[in-house]
Amino acid sequence: MSQTNSGAGSRADTAASGADPGGRSGGHGVSLGEALRVWARIAALSFGGPAGQIAVMHRILVEEKRWIGENRFLHALNYCMLLPGPEAQQLAVYIGWLMHRTVGGLIAGVLFVLPGVISIMVLSWIYAGLGNVGIVQGLFFGLKAAVLAVVLEAVVRIGRRALKNRVMLGIAAAAFLAIFAFDVPFPVIVLTAGLVGWFGGRSGHPAFKPGGGHGASGGKTLADADSLLGEEIPAHARPTLGWSLKVSAICLALWLGPVAALLALFGTGDVFSEIAVFFSKMAVVTFGGAYAVLAYVAQQAVETYGWLRPGEMLDGLGMAETTPGPLIMVVQFVGFLGAFREPGALPPMLAATLGGLLATWVTFVPCFLWIFLGAPFVEALRGNRALGGALSAITAAVVGVILNLAIWFALHVLFREVAETRVAGMTLDVPVLRSIDPASLLLAVAALLAVFRFKIGMIPVLAACSVVGMLLHPLIR
């Protein structure tokens, strides 16, 4: 299809000509074959965490292909940011569903995660099999310092967008204190912020006015009416009770069926049952985007289940940062190591592979449920003030949560020992100052300067720190 046929007139011509009577292009003229190629391209370019991935989708789908307009893109993004789980992958499912119904959502969602699944699995095999080799240890030593800079940059980037007034700044500060000083569960923080934002937005308070999400990259904004999809709600995107019941039953069976089977076969104490239950719970309660999810996963996987050590969590995050796909693909590494260390009767590598795939399955299958079930209703709520207010407040709270994550990372990257200390009735993690790691400190400072002072991209910083780590490792063992 020629890309010049992008306006409302071309859509009218396509509809009038009766093109694609089977509905495979939905009247907009984009075939499933073309959609498959576009989503594969987006998947191959989906580096840089959620912000980078959303920017890639915006550039290709809105600016280049002109499939959907700016307002519709941001409305879909706002809904996905309110959901638990990875908002970038859910946004891909949403747009794929809008364009080509259920099959389009499946193509977009599966392709978005497939490169990451393969990449993380290969790196996990190398990590488990060769983790004691000096050059491998050096590589991940360097990655840890770079990851600290990446997370701090995320705090600043999201904070600039979200903390646009004193109310949002106060929500972020309250969220940070709640999780850092009082160990308030993350889901409670986000749900409380969402309720505050919902009522604030509903009341029309200006502090809760939505701020445009990740936004466009400049240039003239594409109006919904001028996009291939148009501004009307497609027939398949209108909510019906029959559709809701059908999609809920199928997705719930695919998601919870394996969990129930594992519990029935092995009981609650088996590592596979624990992985299935924990990551299923995570899929429900982890609102606020990938970095917020990581705070919850790191706390539970390291401190509660003991599947991996803090330094290994950073190694996994480094893998996810340097491979295509959602940042939350780090859950595959967590499940991999958890099953690797408790393989039961299976060979460790086989158990680890199954554990990693299980964690990935129960993390991402619910994403399709949230979109296929909720998106038809959300399409009818475009412009809703209460929904926008909830998004704004949750995003502000997430800034505080990510700051807590950054401090947690910094303690375990820069110090070899961290001790618990009681201060004014609070239990805090405090670094043992004599255990500071000079090499990690220097590398982290260099990474921070590269990111903040010289505006060097994430991938070059991660690559450079990895190389330096491999060179330094023989000197610091």
N, C-alpha and C positions, 0 to 999 in steps of 0.2 A: 504494500500500500504506500502510495506517495505521501510523504510527510507534509506536503503543502496543503493537503486537504484537511485542515485542522480547525476550521471555524464552524459556526453554527450552520452555515449554509451547506457545508459538505455533509454534516450529519443529517440534514433534512433530505439531501439528495440520496444518501445511502438508504435511509428509511423508505423513501418514496420508490426506489428501485426494487425494494424487496430483497436486498442483499442478505445472504446468510439466513434463509428462512428457518433453519434449525436453531437459530439463536446462539450459535457459537461465538459470534462477535457482539451480541447484544445490541445490534443496530449502530454501533459506533465504528465498525469497519476494521477493528483490530482483531486478527485471527488468533486462535490459541497457539499456533505455531510461532507467530511473531511474539506473543506474550512470553512463551517459553524462552525464546532467545533473549528477550529483554531482561527477564528475571534471572537468567543464568549470568548475564553480564553484570547485573547489580550484585549478585552473590559473589562474583569474582572480585569485585571492587569494594566489598563491605569490610574494610579495615577501619580502625580508628575509634572503636567504641560506638555507643549509640548516637552521639552527636554527628560523627563522621558518616555513619551509615544513613542516617536520616537526611543529611545533606546530599549524599549520593542519590538517594531516591528522589529527592526534590529536584535535583538538577536534571535527571534523566526523565522522570515521569511528568513533571510539570513544565519545565523550561524547554526540554529537548523534544520529547514525544507529544507533549500537550494532551495527555490522556485525561487528566483531571485539573480543575482550577485550584488557585491558591487557597481560597476559603475552605473548599472541601478537603483539601490536603491537611490544613491546620485543624479542622474539625475532627477528622479521623485521628490525627496525632494526639489531640487533646484527650479523646476517649481512651486511646491506647496508653497514655501516660497515667490515666486513672486506674488502669488494670494492674493486677499483680503480674509479675513476669517481665520479659524483655520487650520494651515498647517498640523497638525498631522491627523486630520480627513480626510482631502483631500488626504493625502498620502495613507491612508487606502483605500479610494475609488479608487485611481489610481491603486494600486497594485491589488485590487480585480477585477477591470476592465481588467487589463492586463491578469490575470489568467483565468477569467471566464466571460468575456464580461460584458454586462450591468448588468445582474443579480448578478454577482460577486461583482461589484462595489456597488450595492444597499445593498447586504448582509453586506459587510464590513463597509459601511458608516453608515447604520442604527444601526447595532450592536454596533458600536463604541460610539454612543451617547446615546443609550437607557438606560444603567445603570445610566448615569448622569441625564437624564431627570427625571427618577423615584426618584433618591436620592434627587435632588434639590427641586422637588415638595413636597416631604414629609417634608423636612427641612423648606421649605417656609411656609407650613401649620402650623408647630410648631411655627415658628418665628412670624407669624401674629396672631396666636391664643394665644400664651403664652409669647409674647415678653416682657411683663411687669413683668413676674415672675423673682424674683431675681436671681435664679440659671441660667436661660436662659440668662439674661443680663450679668452675670458674665462670662459665657462661651464665648459669643461673645466679651466681653471686652478683654479676653485673646487672642482670635483669631486675633484681630486687631494688637496687638504687634507682633505676630508671622508672620502675612502677610507682615508687613513692612520689616522684616528680609528676607523673601522669595523673595520679589521684589528686594531688594538691592543685594541679591545673584544672581538674574537673570541678573542684570546689569553687575556684575563682570564676570559671566560665559559667557554671550554672547559677552561682550567686549573683553575677552581674545581670543575668536575665531575670532571676526570680525575686531578688530583694530590692524591689523598685520603690518601696516606701517603708516607713517605720513599723507598720503593722507586720509586714512580711519579714522584716529584720527581727522583730520580736518573736515571731513564730519559729524562725530558724534558731534563735538563741535558746528558746524554751525546749526545742527538740534536742539540741545538743546537750544541754544540761540534764534533760530527762534520761538520755541513753548513756551519757558519759558518767554522770555522778550518781544516778539513782537506779540504773539498770532497768529502766522501764522497757517492757518489750516493744520491739520495733513496730509490730502491727498496731499496737495501742496508740503509739505516737502518730502514725500516719492516719489512722481512722479518726482520731481526735482532730487532727488538722483538717481532714476532709470535711468533718461536720461543721467546724468553725467556718471554713470557706464556703460551704454550702449555704449556711444561714446568712453569712456576710454578703455573698453574691446575690442571694434571693432578696435581701433588703435593699440592694442597689448601692451599697457602700462603695465609694470609688476605690478604696484600697484593694478590693477584691476583683477589680476589673481584669479580665484575662489579658496577658501580655504578648500574645502572638507566637508562643512556642518557639521553635528553632528558626522559623522565619525563612524568607526567601533570600536568595543570594545577591539580590540587586536587580536593577532593570525594571521594565514594566511588568506589573503584576498581571498574571493570566486570570481573567474573570471566569467563573464557573460556566457561564453561558457560552464562552468562546472555546471551551475545551471539547474534546471528542465525546466525553461522557455527557456533557451538558449540565444544567443546574437542576433538572427534575430528578426525582427519585426513581431509579429503574424499577420495573414491575417486580423483579425477583427480590428487590431490597425492601419490600414492604412487609412488615411483621405479620405473621399469621400464627395461630395457636398450633395448627398441625405441624408446621415447619419447626416451631420451637420444641415441641415434644419429640419429634423425630431426631433432630440433630442432637438434642440433649441425651437421648437414650444411646445413640451410636457413640458419641464422644465419651460419655461416662463409662460405657462398657470397655472401650479401648484404653481408657485411662485407669480405671479402678479395677478392672477385671484381673490384670496381672498382679496388682497389689493384693487383692483378696486371695488369689491362688497361692502366692508366696506365703502369706500368713497362715493359710490352711495347711500347707505342706511343711513349713519349717518353724512356725511359731514366731513369737515377737522378738526372741533373742538372737535370731540369725542375722548376719550382716546384710544379706540381700533384703530381708524384710525391713530392717532398719533403714536402708537406703530408699526402698520404695515408699515407706511411710513418711520419712523425713522430707524427701523432695516433693512428694505429693502435698504435704502440708505447706511447704515453701511456695508451691505454685498457687496456693490460695491466699497466703497472708503477706507475701512480699510485694508491697506496693512501692511505687516511687522510682522505678528505673533500675538499671543494671548495677550502678555503684551502691545504691541502697540495699539491693539484694545481697551484694557481696558482704556487707557488714553483718547481716544475719547469718549467712552461710559460714563465714569465717568463725564467728562466735560459737555456733553450734557444732560445726565439724571439728574444730580444734579443741574447744574447752569441754563440750558435753560428750561427744562420741569418741574423741581421740583418734579419728581416722587419719589425721596428718598433723604435722607440727606447724607453728606459725610461719617459719621460713618456707615450708613446702607450699603453704597457701599462696605465698607471694610468687613462688615458682610457677604455680598453676595460673595465676593471674598474668604473669609475664607471657606464658604460652598463649593465653586467650587474647592478649593485647596485640601479639605479633602475627596472628593468623586471621583469615577472613571469617566472618560470621559474628554472631552476638557475643558480647563480652561474657555473658552468663554461661557460655560454653565451658567455663571453668568448673561447673558442676560435674562434667564428665570426668575431669581429672580427680576431683574429690571422690566420686564413686569408684573410680579406678583404684586409687590408693587404699580406700577403705576395704574393698574386697581383696586386694592384693595381700594385705596384712592379715586377713581372716578368711583364707580361701576354703576352709573346711576340707572336704574330700576332693576338691578339684585342684588341678595344677594352678599355681598362683597366677600365671599370666592369663589363663583362660578365665579364672574367676574375676580377675581385674577387668578384662575386656567386657565380660557380662555385666559387672558392676557399673562400669562407665556407661555402657549403652542403656542400662536400666535407669540410671540417674537422668540421662538425656531424655528418655522416653517419657517418664512421669513429669519432667519439667516442661516439655514442649507440647505434649498432646493437649493439656488444658488450654493452651493459648488458642488453639483452633476452636475449642468450645466457647471461650469468652467472645471471640469474634463472630462466629456463625450464629450464636444465640443472641448476643447483645447488639451487634451492629445494626440490624434492621430497626431496632427501637431507637438507637442513637441517631441514625440518619434522620429520624423525625424530630430530633431535638437540637438541630443546628441553631446556634444563636442563643441557647438557654443560659441565662445569667447565673443561675445557681450552680450548674455544672461547671461553668468557667471559673466561678469563685472557688469551688472545691479543688479544681486543678491548681489554681494559683497557690492556695494554702499548702497543698501537699508538696508541690515543688519547693516551696520555701522550707518546709520541714525537712525535706530530703537534703537540702544544703547542710543543715546541722548534723544530720546522720552521716553524710559523707565526710564532714570534718572529723567526726569521731573515728571513722574508718581510717582517715589519713593519719591521725595521731596513733592509732593502734599499729598501723604499718610502720610508722617512724620508730616507735619504741622497739619493734622487733627487727628492724633493719639496722638501726644505728647502735643498739646495745645488745650484748651477749646475754645479759641477765636482766629480768624484770621481776619486781617483787610487789606483792599486794600490801597496801598500807591503809590504815584506818585514819581518816581525816574528818573531823566534825560529824561523825556518825556515818560517813560514806566510805565504801571500800574502793580504793583507786589503785590502778596499776602504775607503779613508779619505777623509773629506770635506776639500776645500780650504776652510778656514775663512773666508777672505776672499770666497768665492763664495756665502755664505749669502744667501738670498732673504728679506728682511724681511717682505714681504707674505705669502709662503707661510707663514712662521713664525707670524705673527699669526693668520692664518686657521686654521692647524692647531691652535694653542693654543685658539682659540675653539671649534673643533669638538670637541676633547678635553674641554673644560669642559662643553660642552652634553651630551656623551654620558655622561661619568663623574660630573660634579657634579650636573647638573640632570636626568639620566635622560631626556633627550629622545630620541624614536625616531629610527631610522636615516633614514627617508624625509624627515622635516622637516629634519634636519641636512644631508642631501645637497642638498635643494632650497634651503635658506637659503645654503649655501656657493656654490652655482651662481649665485644671484642676486648675491651680494656679489662673486663673481669677475667677472661681467659689468659690474658698476658700477665695479670697481677697474681693469679692464683698460686703459681709455684713459689712466690715470694711471701705469701701470707698464710700458708698452711701450717 
